[in-house]
């Protein structure tokens, strides 16, 4: 770990307005970091606007601040114009500008444009960058940012940051989980976060449609490379038949990953003409290197990428040999 960069702290302290954004298809770390930082800045008297390309997923609508999200980029433009230069923009948990979606160019045009992230493949885009690949989550970094700014963590902020940490560590199972991660989580619990309540909201909050979808997804399980690679898939037809949404597939990939022989789990998701691929690993395989081969990125144990213009079978057939080679080179 390294200290929060002084230029980032100076930029935050010297601006009265801030636009905060995170990546498309946001997960718990993206949203927890977004709303946690928004709470910290509002506590400093700042005027804050949180932007997402799409509405907050149902699973995370309990997070304090989620009701204030803006999805209209024109509101961001008007907000920035009114600030008349007394503003900064912040990208959270986003490995590159493209992951901000179609509005990334507009967000990056608000200067200074700061990047706070923990993805190993981050190329340091932005005017200011605080990137720590060994961190468990961006949420953990936001906790340290609050301390560096001399700000207290409110109960609402604690809820957001705990969500960020617990989801991006796989409930403290991934190798990025450090003693500092546990120390931060402990402080958040001391501030009033109840792990049992959070677990109910994050992991015991299924719809009937989700359960029916899970049944169909698990029925697609395929095993390769002496049962070291597990592949599951979801199609748009499955979603229609069960009344579920793509949001309901959250954490499905952890089930094949839990098989004792499996070192890499693959989840193929059909979204129109695009196949979205999630990778989860355990052991020596670095799936961020695999994702990078296909224009994606992420972490050693959790990465992803998207492939346009190919079907699920074609993407699987391209991916399996690359994974087999990576596993062959793993310790």
N, C-alpha and C positions, 0 to 999 in steps of 0.2 A: 504494500500500500504506500501511496505517496500523498503528501498534503494536497488539499484543494488548491489549484493554481490561483495565484494572487490576481492575475488579470481577470479571471472569471469572477472572483469575489468583488473586485473593483467595479466590474461592469454591472453586477447585480445591485451593488450599493448605490451606484450613481444614476440608475434609471428609475423612473416612476411608473413605467408601464412595461408589461411583458406579455409576449405571445408564446404559449407553450404548445408543443405538438409531439406526437409519437407516431410509430409506424402503423401502416394499414393492418387490418386484422389484429388489433391489439390484444395482448395477453395480460395476465395479472401484473407482471412487472411493469409493462408499459403504462398501464392505467394507474397502478398504485403509485408509481413514480410521478406521473403527470399530476394527479390530484394531490399527492403529498407535497410536491414543490409548490403547487398553486396555493395550498394552505399556508405554507411558510412565507411566501411572498406577500400574501394578503395580510398576514400578521405583521408584516413590516410596513403596511400601509400602501402597498403597491396595487395598481389597477391591473388585473390579470385576466387574460382571455385564453381559454383552453380550446384548441381546435382538433377535431377528428374528421376524417373524410366520411366516416359512417357513424351511425348512432352507437352508443356504448352497448356492448353485448349484454343480454339479459342477466347472465351469471354475475356480472360485475356492477349492476345498477344499484347495489346496496352501498357502494363506496361513496363516502361524503364528497360532494363536489361534482358527482357525475351528472347531476341535473342541470349544471351550468355549462355543459359542453356546447360548443358552436360547431355546426357542420357546413356552414355556408362561408365559402372563402371570401365572398364580398364583404362579410362582416369583419373579417380580418383586415382587409384593405382599408375599410373605413376607420377601424380602430387604430391602425398604424398611421393613417393620415392625420387623425385627430391628435395623436401623440406628438406629431411634429418633430420627430427625431429623438424625443426623450423616451426611448424604447429599446428593448432587446428581444430577440427571439431565441428560443431554446428547443433543441431537438433532444428528446429523451429516449434511451434504449433503442436507438436506430443505427444500424451498422453502416448505412450509406444514404445519400440524399434520395435515391430512387425509392427507398423503402418508405419515405414520407408520402408516396403516392403522387397523383397528378398535381397536387398543390405544392410539392416540394420546392419548386423554383420560386414561387411567390413567397413562401416562408423564408427561404434562404436569402431573399432580397431585402429582408429587414435586418439592418445591421446595428450593433454586432450580432452575428448569428453564432450561438454557442452550441456545442455538442457535448452531451454528458452520456456516456455509454460504457458498456463492459464487454462488447463483442470483439473477439480476437481479430476478426477481419476488418475492423473499422480502419479506414484509410486517413482519418484525421481531417475530414471535410469540415468546413465552417471557419469562421474568423477566430474562434476560441474553441479549444478542445480539451476535455478532461476524459481520458479513456483509460480504463483499468481492466484489462482482460482477465485478471485473476480474481476479480470480485465476484461474489455470488450472484449479484443482481444490481441493477441500477438503483433500486430502492435502498439498498445498503449504502450506496454512495450519497443519496439524497439525505440520509440520516447524518452522515458526516458533514455534508454541506451545511445543514442546519446548525450543527455544533460550531463549525468554522465561522458562521455568520453571527454566532452568539444568540441564536433563537431557541426558545423552548419548543418542544414537540407537543402539539395539542392532542387530545384524544382522537379527534378526527384524522389528523395527520398520522398518528400511530397506527390506526386501522388500515390506512392506505399503504404505509410502508411495510407493515407486517404481511399484508396480502402480496405485495411485490416480492418479498423475500421468500415466503413459504411456497409460493407457486413456482418461482424460478429455480429453487433448489430441489424441486420435487419432494417437498416436505423434508428438507435438510438431508437428502440422500446423495446429491451429486458431489463430485470431488472439489467443486469450487466452494463448498461450505467450509468455512474456517472458524477458528475460535472467535474471531471478531464478529462473524455472522451470528453466532450464538449469543455473544455479548450484546449486540444490537437488538436481537429478538428478545432477549431477557429484559432490556430496558423498555422495550415497547410493551411487554407484558406488565411490567411495573407501572407503566403509565395508564393501564386499564384495559389493554387488549386481552380478550379471553380466548385462548386457543381452542376451547371446545366450541364456542359460538362461531369462530371463524371457520373451523372444520365443517360445521353444519352448513354454513353458507357456501363454502367453496367445493366441498366434496360430497355432501349428502343433500343435494338440492336438485335431484333428477326429475324430469318430467316423464310421463309414461312413454311419450314418443321417443325420448332418449334411450330408454331401456329397450324398446322394440328395435330401434336402430342399432344398438349395441349387439343385439342377437344376430342381426343380419351381417354386420361388419365382421364379427368374429367368425362367422361361417365362411368368410373369404380367405381365411388364414392359409398362407403358403409358406413352406420352409425350404431353405436352400443351404448349400455349403455345410452339409452334415448338421443341419438344424442350428447353425450359428446365425443365420439371417432369417427373420420373420417378416412377412409382408401381409398387410391388410389393406383394404380399400373401401371407399365409400363412393357411391354413384348418385347422381341427381335423382335417378329413379327410386333409390332406397329412401331418399329424403321425402319424396312425394308420397311413397307408400306408407310411411310411418308417421307423417305429419311433423317430423323433426326438422331442424335446421342445421346448417354447418356448425353453428355455435355449440350444438349438442354433442359434437364429437370431441370436445375438450377432454384431454387425458385418456382417450381411448388407446393411444399408442403405448401407454405404460403397461397395458395388460400383456401384449406379446413380449415386451421387453422383460417382463418378470419371469418368463420361462427360463429355467436354470441353464439351459444350453445356449440360449440366444445371447449374442453379443451386440447385434444391431437390429433394431426394429424399424420398419419402414411403413409409413402410412401414406397411401396415395389417395388424393381427394380430387374428384372430378368437379370442375367449376366452369361450365360452358366449354370453351375451346382451350382451356388451360388446365393442366394437371399440377396441383400443388403437392409437394412432397415434404413430409416431416421425417426426420431421422433422429433416433435416440440410441445411444450406445452405452455400454458398460465394458469395463476391461480396457484393453490397449488401443482400440480402434478410435481414431480421430475423425469423426464424421464431418467436422468443419472443413477438412481438406477435400472430402468427397463432394460436399455441397458446393465448394468453390469451383470444382470442375464443371459444374452446371450453372455457374453464374450466381450462386447463392452464398450463404455463409451462416455464421452463428458461433456456437461453442463446441468444444471438444466432444461433449456428450449430447448436445442438442443443437441441431442445425436444420436448415431447410432450403428449398429452392422451388422455382416454378418453371414449367416447360409448356410453352404454347404450341398448338398445332399438332400435338401427338396424343394418342389415346393412352389409356391406363396400361395396357399390355406393352405397348411400345416403350413407354417410360420405364416400366419395370425391367424390360429386357436390356435397356441401355444401362441401367443402374446396377444390376446384380453383378456383372463382371467387374465393375469398378470397386464395389464393396468387397468382393472376393479377393481382389488384388490388395486392397488396403488391409484386410484381415490377415492376409499372408505375410504382410510386412510388419504387423503389430507384434510387440514383445510377447 
